[in-house]
Amino acid sequence: MKEKNDKQKKWNMANPAGKAYLAWTLEDYEIWKEEPPDCLLQYQGKTEGQLMSDFEIEGWVSDNFKALSVLKEENSEAFERVHRDFLADLAYLNEIGKIEEELFNELSGRDIYDF
């Protein structure tokens, strides 16, 4: 495992609970040496969540719902991790006004992912 550099350590101190992936800026991707979505290269300073259209959000929610439904059935450990990240992203989308509180609450429940 790689040792964290100073920027990564500072990032962790500034974000002790982590940060929703849809809230990452280009700078976050650079700090963690990860490949950013193309949209962030064009609109530096923005987040992927800010740049997503309603149509893109709908597809993203649908894809995550399908994946979570399968994971809940087949791999509870992976479900917990992916569900936690999904909830963080949903909370961020709600915070910036991209989704309504009602949708956030509906998708936050665990029972809706049962077959």
Secondary structure by P-SEA (a helix, b strand, c coil): cccccaaaaaaaaacccccccccccaaaaaaacccccaaaaacccccccccccaaaaaaaaaaaaaaaaaaaaccaaaaaaaaaaaaaaaaaaaaaccccaaaaaaaaccccccc
